[in-house]
Amino acid sequence: MRINVHSIHAMSRRVLILAIIMGVVCTGTADARTVYRCVRDGTVSLSTAPEPGSRCEAKTVEDDAGKVPNLWGAFGVFSGTLYEREQDGTLVYGTRKLPGARKFLAFTVATPAASPAHVGLGALGKPRLNVHANEFRNAARVRKLDDALLRAIAHAESGFDATAVSPKGAQGIMQLMPAVQQDYGVSDPFSPKQSIDAGATLLRDLLRRYKGDVGLAVAAYNAGVGTVKKYGGPPPYAETREYVAKVKILHARYRAAMGLKPLDPPLRPAQ
């Protein structure tokens, strides 16, 4: 009996992309562990090879992964189409309709909802622009910060509660630990002005350290510079990852409420 190796590889790629699309356990695809997350014109797609004309990032699924990671993003439940096409002499599968692509199957997938689990003392909610507005505005202006980001962190950290104390000992609106308070000259951690000024200075320093990378700066605000250095990026703590996601959502909401241009237009699934 003759075995068509190319057919086996094509089947492995189909199993892989289907598993990732549906978020189910991926088995039997030891030779096909890479999928590409591709972005173009505000839409995102998944493919077994880089898409021409898209900005694609390779994502590797580890052999011992019990569950395929969510590579889509937070789109809730949506429907799409998996296409099959020839590319550079190879059979490729992807969820964007490209020239020469043939419909392989339709799918419906449930991704996380837009609001992740709440982390920190402040819950997700509507922007609160009138709370200590002058203090936030002045602190951001002096340090050349995005006022909306500063407020988003305060919202996530304490819900603007000046008397807040976390189980780990962080205090005040910006939830500063005692060592940070000492470093930044805070004599009264429950003073809204002192807390906001020190938190703004800390945020400015973190953005400088990470060359403007908001995700890294926010992760370090939550978990500490040493932890980010240890892991070479945001730590694999569920709390920190969810905290960063929450701050990003709040940042977008505050920018919208303040009439500012969105920094990153939201993606949507490609069709």
VOPAGU-2260 file (C-alpha; in pm, 1 decimal, decimal comma):
REM VOPAGU-2260
SITE   aa  ch    i         X         Y         Z
SITE  MET   A    0       0,0       0,0       0,0
SITE  ARG   A    1     138,6     343,0     -97,6
SITE  ILE   A    2     101,8     623,6     158,2
SITE  ASN   A    3      80,9     980,4      32,3
SITE  VAL   A    4     302,1    1179,0     272,9
SITE  HIS   A    5     170,2    1511,6     142,8
SITE  SER   A    6    -185,2    1400,6     221,1
SITE  ILE   A    7     -84,5    1308,4     575,9
SITE  HIS   A    8      77,8    1647,3     626,5
SITE  ALA   A    9    -227,5    1823,9     485,6
SITE  MET   A   10    -452,5    1627,4     722,7
SITE  SER   A   11    -228,6    1721,8    1016,7
SITE  ARG   A   12    -255,3    2087,9     922,8
SITE  ARG   A   13    -634,2    2058,3     901,0
SITE  VAL   A   14    -652,3    1892,3    1243,6
SITE  LEU   A   15    -429,7    2161,2    1391,1
SITE  ILE   A   16    -617,6    2460,9    1253,0
SITE  LEU   A   17    -955,1    2306,2    1336,6
SITE  ALA   A   18    -843,1    2238,2    1692,6
SITE  ILE   A   19    -723,4    2594,1    1734,0
SITE  ILE   A   20   -1035,0    2743,8    1578,4
SITE  MET   A   21   -1262,1    2541,4    1805,0
SITE  GLY   A   22   -1036,4    2556,4    2111,7
SITE  VAL   A   23   -1033,3    2181,1    2164,9
SITE  VAL   A   24    -765,6    1930,8    2255,8
SITE  CYS   A   25    -512,5    1888,2    1976,9
SITE  THR   A   26    -382,4    1534,1    1923,6
SITE  GLY   A   27    -203,8    1346,8    1650,7
SITE  THR   A   28     -34,9    1652,1    1497,8
SITE  ALA   A   29     319,5    1621,6    1627,7
SITE  ASP   A   30     462,6    1741,3    1298,0
SITE  ALA   A   31     233,4    2046,3    1263,4
SITE  ARG   A   32     246,9    2267,9    1567,8
SITE  THR   A   33     266,4    2618,0    1421,5
SITE  VAL   A   34     -26,6    2837,5    1325,7
SITE  TYR   A   35     -14,1    3199,4    1211,9
SITE  ARG   A   36    -227,8    3476,9    1357,8
SITE  CYS   A   37    -262,4    3730,2    1077,5
SITE  VAL   A   38    -390,4    4088,8    1094,7
SITE  ARG   A   39    -498,9    4300,7     799,4
SITE  ASP   A   40    -727,5    4603,9     771,8
SITE  GLY   A   41    -853,0    4567,1    1127,8
SITE  THR   A   42    -938,3    4198,0    1094,7
SITE  VAL   A   43    -771,5    3887,2    1235,3
SITE  SER   A   44    -746,0    3539,0    1084,3
SITE  LEU   A   45    -572,3    3209,5    1155,5
SITE  SER   A   46    -373,3    3020,1     893,8
SITE  THR   A   47    -133,0    2728,0     859,2
SITE  ALA   A   48     106,4    2954,4     662,4
SITE  PRO   A   49     174,4    3329,9     654,2
SITE  GLU   A   50     -86,4    3513,9     448,9
SITE  PRO   A   51      38,6    3732,1     162,8
SITE  GLY   A   52     -40,5    4094,5     239,6
SITE  SER   A   53    -111,2    4039,4     611,0
SITE  ARG   A   54     100,2    4098,1     920,3
SITE  CYS   A   55     140,1    3748,1    1060,8
SITE  GLU   A   56     284,9    3618,3    1384,7
SITE  ALA   A   57     379,3    3252,4    1428,4
SITE  LYS   A   58     220,8    3081,1    1728,8
SITE  THR   A   59     356,8    2747,2    1844,7
SITE  VAL   A   60     135,2    2494,1    2020,8
SITE  GLU   A   61     348,3    2286,8    2258,5
SITE  ASP   A   62     336,2    1909,3    2219,6
SITE  ASP   A   63     223,2    1867,2    2580,8
SITE  ALA   A   64     -45,9    2134,3    2563,5
SITE  GLY   A   65    -360,6    1981,6    2710,6
SITE  LYS   A   66    -575,8    2254,4    2561,6
SITE  VAL   A   67    -516,5    2464,8    2256,4
SITE  PRO   A   68    -471,7    2833,2    2349,0
SITE  ASN   A   69    -715,3    3099,7    2235,6
SITE  LEU   A   70    -542,0    3278,4    1947,9
SITE  TRP   A   71    -845,1    3472,3    1830,5
SITE  GLY   A   72    -886,3    3735,4    2100,2
SITE  ALA   A   73   -1200,9    3843,0    2284,3
SITE  PHE   A   74   -1475,5    3825,1    2020,2
SITE  GLY   A   75   -1742,8    3634,1    2210,4
SITE  VAL   A   76   -1932,7    3382,7    1994,6
SITE  PHE   A   77   -1892,9    3428,3    1618,7
SITE  SER   A   78   -1917,3    3229,2    1294,9
SITE  GLY   A   79   -1666,8    3207,6    1012,1
SITE  THR   A   80   -1536,7    2992,9     728,2
SITE  LEU   A   81   -1225,6    2777,3     694,8
SITE  TYR   A   82   -1076,8    2798,5     344,0
SITE  GLU   A   83    -834,7    2574,2     156,3
SITE  ARG   A   84    -586,6    2713,3     -96,0
SITE  GLU   A   85    -260,2    2639,1    -275,3
SITE  GLN   A   86      34,8    2855,4    -170,3
SITE  ASP   A   87     388,8    2800,4    -295,5
SITE  GLY   A   88     300,5    2446,0    -395,5
SITE  THR   A   89     158,6    2359,5     -53,9
SITE  LEU   A   90    -198,7    2308,8      61,3
SITE  VAL   A   91    -278,6    2581,8     316,0
SITE  TYR   A   92    -579,2    2628,0     544,9
SITE  GLY   A   93    -695,8    2961,1     681,1
SITE  THR   A   94    -998,5    3162,1     789,8
SITE  ARG   A   95    -954,8    3456,0     547,5
SITE  LYS   A   96   -1094,6    3436,4     195,4
SITE  LEU   A   97    -793,8    3496,0     -29,4
SITE  PRO   A   98    -773,8    3474,0    -410,3
SITE  GLY   A   99    -803,4    3112,1    -520,7
SITE  ALA   A  100    -932,8    2992,9    -181,6
SITE  ARG   A  101   -1200,8    2725,3    -167,3
SITE  LYS   A  102   -1453,7    2690,6     113,2
SITE  PHE   A  103   -1364,5    2391,5     330,3
SITE  LEU   A  104   -1619,0    2423,2     611,4
SITE  ALA   A  105   -1819,2    2673,4     817,3
SITE  PHE   A  106   -1764,1    2701,4    1192,0
SITE  THR   A  107   -1895,5    2873,7    1500,9
SITE  VAL   A  108   -1659,0    2929,5    1791,7
SITE  ALA   A  109   -1692,1    3074,2    2140,9
SITE  THR   A  110   -1401,3    3297,2    2243,9
SITE  PRO   A  111   -1375,6    3485,3    2574,2
SITE  ALA   A  112   -1619,9    3769,6    2622,2
SITE  ALA   A  113   -1485,3    4124,1    2596,9
SITE  SER   A  114   -1464,6    4164,9    2974,9
SITE  PRO   A  115   -1210,9    3942,2    3153,6
SITE  ALA   A  116   -1230,0    3843,0    3518,3
SITE  HIS   A  117   -1194,3    4129,1    3762,7
SITE  VAL   A  118    -850,9    4162,8    3917,7
SITE  GLY   A  119    -756,6    4429,5    4169,8
SITE  LEU   A  120    -996,5    4611,2    4400,9
SITE  GLY   A  121   -1161,9    4812,4    4123,9
SITE  ALA   A  122   -1424,5    4642,2    3909,2
SITE  LEU   A  123   -1480,0    4710,5    3541,9
SITE  GLY   A  124   -1742,1    4975,3    3487,7
SITE  LYS   A  125   -1816,3    5311,1    3332,6
SITE  PRO   A  126   -1541,7    5576,4    3338,3
SITE  ARG   A  127   -1557,8    5812,9    3633,8
SITE  LEU   A  128   -1418,2    6140,3    3507,2
SITE  ASN   A  129   -1518,4    6362,8    3799,2
SITE  VAL   A  130   -1323,9    6180,0    4072,1
SITE  HIS   A  131   -1011,6    6381,5    4161,6
SITE  ALA   A  132   -1017,2    6517,4    3805,9
SITE  ASN   A  133    -775,5    6805,3    3874,4
SITE  GLU   A  134    -522,8    6579,8    4047,9
SITE  PHE   A  135    -518,6    6330,0    3761,0
SITE  ARG   A  136    -507,3    6601,8    3496,1
SITE  ASN   A  137    -218,8    6787,9    3660,7
SITE  ALA   A  138     -19,9    6472,8    3743,9
SITE  ALA   A  139     -48,7    6351,6    3383,8
SITE  ARG   A  140      36,4    6692,0    3234,8
SITE  VAL   A  141     349,0    6743,4    3446,7
SITE  ARG   A  142     481,9    6396,9    3362,9
SITE  LYS   A  143     363,9    6398,1    2999,6
SITE  LEU   A  144     145,2    6092,4    3052,4
SITE  ASP   A  145    -177,1    5979,7    2892,5
SITE  ASP   A  146    -434,0    6100,4    3147,7
SITE  ALA   A  147    -670,5    5821,1    3040,1
SITE  LEU   A  148    -410,3    5551,7    3119,8
SITE  LEU   A  149    -339,1    5698,6    3462,7
SITE  ARG   A  150    -710,5    5700,1    3545,6
SITE  ALA   A  151    -752,3    5346,7    3409,2
SITE  ILE   A  152    -485,7    5217,9    3648,6
SITE  ALA   A  153    -644,7    5398,7    3943,7
SITE  HIS   A  154    -983,6    5256,3    3845,7
SITE  ALA   A  155    -842,9    4902,5    3822,8
SITE  GLU   A  156    -633,3    4929,6    4136,9
SITE  SER   A  157    -874,8    5079,9    4386,8
SITE  GLY   A  158   -1192,4    5196,9    4218,8
SITE  PHE   A  159   -1073,5    5546,7    4326,3
SITE  ASP   A  160   -1107,5    5456,1    4695,1
SITE  ALA   A  161    -850,2    5667,8    4878,8
SITE  THR   A  162    -875,7    5445,0    5188,3
SITE  ALA   A  163    -827,7    5116,2    5000,5
SITE  VAL   A  164    -584,3    4860,3    5141,5
SITE  SER   A  165    -517,5    4537,3    4952,2
SITE  PRO   A  166    -455,0    4198,0    5119,1
SITE  LYS   A  167     -87,4    4236,9    5019,9
SITE  GLY   A  168     -54,2    4577,6    5186,2
SITE  ALA   A  169     -85,2    4817,5    4892,1
SITE  GLN   A  170    -252,3    5142,4    4993,9
SITE  GLY   A  171    -447,0    5436,0    4857,8
SITE  ILE   A  172    -595,8    5526,0    4521,9
SITE  MET   A  173    -290,8    5408,8    4325,6
SITE  GLN   A  174    -232,1    5106,5    4554,5
SITE  LEU   A  175     132,4    5175,3    4632,6
SITE  MET   A  176     332,0    4933,0    4845,4
SITE  PRO   A  177     521,1    5082,2    5144,4
SITE  ALA   A  178     860,1    5041,7    4973,0
SITE  VAL   A  179     732,8    5229,5    4666,9
SITE  GLN   A  180     586,8    5499,9    4888,9
SITE  GLN   A  181     927,8    5549,0    5045,7
SITE  ASP   A  182    1102,2    5558,9    4706,4
SITE  TYR   A  183     864,4    5825,7    4579,2
SITE  GLY   A  184     843,1    6040,8    4890,5
SITE  VAL   A  185     489,5    5957,8    4999,2
SITE  SER   A  186     428,5    6060,1    5361,6
SITE  ASP   A  187      52,5    5992,5    5359,3
SITE  PRO   A  188     -48,3    5702,9    5132,1
SITE  PHE   A  189    -417,5    5787,3    5180,9
SITE  SER   A  190    -379,6    6140,2    5047,6
SITE  PRO   A  191    -533,1    6137,3    4699,7
SITE  LYS   A  192    -284,8    6395,9    4569,1
SITE  GLN   A  193      22,8    6221,7    4707,4
SITE  SER   A  194     -92,8    5881,0    4585,6
SITE  ILE   A  195    -181,3    6006,6    4237,1
SITE  ASP   A  196     142,7    6205,2    4201,9
SITE  ALA   A  197     356,9    5910,7    4313,4
SITE  GLY   A  198     163,1    5663,4    4099,1
SITE  ALA   A  199     202,6    5892,8    3797,6
SITE  THR   A  200     577,2    5923,9    3854,7
SITE  LEU   A  201     607,4    5546,3    3891,2
SITE  LEU   A  202     409,7    5492,4    3570,6
SITE  ARG   A  203     627,6    5744,6    3384,9
SITE  ASP   A  204     942,2    5566,9    3503,7
SITE  LEU   A  205     806,0    5229,3    3395,0
SITE  LEU   A  206     712,7    5358,4    3049,9
SITE  ARG   A  207    1062,7    5498,3    3012,6
SITE  ARG   A  208    1216,6    5168,7    3124,1
SITE  TYR   A  209    1012,1    4971,1    2871,0
SITE  LYS   A  210    1042,3    5227,0    2589,4
SITE  GLY   A  211     673,6    5312,9    2584,3
SITE  ASP   A  212     544,4    4954,5    2592,8
SITE  VAL   A  213     220,6    5003,3    2787,9
SITE  GLY   A  214     163,9    4629,6    2837,5
SITE  LEU   A  215     502,7    4579,3    3004,0
SITE  ALA   A  216     468,5    4897,4    3211,1
SITE  VAL   A  217     127,2    4792,2    3341,2
SITE  ALA   A  218     249,6    4438,4    3413,5
SITE  ALA   A  219     542,0    4583,3    3611,8
SITE  TYR   A  220     306,7    4818,4    3798,7
SITE  ASN   A  221     112,3    4510,5    3906,0
SITE  ALA   A  222     385,5    4250,9    3962,3
SITE  GLY   A  223     705,4    4454,4    3996,2
SITE  VAL   A  224    1004,0    4524,8    3774,2
SITE  GLY   A  225    1197,2    4227,6    3912,7
SITE  THR   A  226     923,1    3984,2    3817,7
SITE  VAL   A  227     898,4    4118,6    3461,9
SITE  LYS   A  228    1277,8    4091,5    3430,6
SITE  LYS   A  229    1273,8    3736,7    3566,1
SITE  TYR   A  230    1028,2    3617,9    3301,3
SITE  GLY   A  231    1151,7    3839,1    3020,2
SITE  GLY   A  232     805,9    3995,4    2985,3
SITE  PRO   A  233     466,6    3983,0    3158,6
SITE  PRO   A  234     478,6    3704,2    3419,0
SITE  PRO   A  235     264,6    3393,0    3370,9
SITE  TYR   A  236      48,8    3483,0    3669,6
SITE  ALA   A  237    -324,5    3469,4    3596,5
SITE  GLU   A  238    -375,7    3773,9    3819,1
SITE  THR   A  239    -127,2    3988,5    3627,2
SITE  ARG   A  240    -248,3    3880,3    3284,4
SITE  GLU   A  241    -607,8    3955,4    3376,5
SITE  TYR   A  242    -504,3    4282,3    3539,7
SITE  VAL   A  243    -324,9    4396,7    3222,8
SITE  ALA   A  244    -628,1    4301,3    3012,9
SITE  LYS   A  245    -857,5    4493,9    3245,7
SITE  VAL   A  246    -639,5    4805,5    3239,5
SITE  LYS   A  247    -632,6    4795,6    2858,6
SITE  ILE   A  248   -1012,2    4777,7    2845,2
SITE  LEU   A  249   -1045,6    5064,4    3093,5
SITE  HIS   A  250    -781,9    5265,6    2907,0
SITE  ALA   A  251    -988,4    5240,5    2588,5
SITE  ARG   A  252   -1305,8    5335,8    2774,4
SITE  TYR   A  253   -1145,5    5640,0    2936,8
SITE  ARG   A  254   -1000,7    5758,4    2606,7
SITE  ALA   A  255   -1344,1    5730,5    2447,5
SITE  ALA   A  256   -1512,3    5909,5    2738,7
SITE  MET   A  257   -1252,5    6188,2    2721,4
SITE  GLY   A  258   -1302,4    6230,0    2346,8
SITE  LEU   A  259    -955,8    6100,3    2260,4
SITE  LYS   A  260    -867,1    5899,0    1951,2
SITE  PRO   A  261    -850,1    5520,0    2007,5
SITE  LEU   A  262    -489,0    5401,0    2023,7
SITE  ASP   A  263    -561,9    5059,0    1874,4
SITE  PRO   A  264    -886,3    5016,2    1679,8
SITE  PRO   A  265   -1052,1    4688,2    1788,6
SITE  LEU   A  266    -993,3    4387,5    1564,8
SITE  ARG   A  267   -1272,5    4171,4    1423,6
SITE  PRO   A  268   -1262,4    3823,1    1273,6
SITE  ALA   A  269   -1181,8    3804,6     901,9
SITE  GLN   A  270   -1440,5    3652,3     668,9
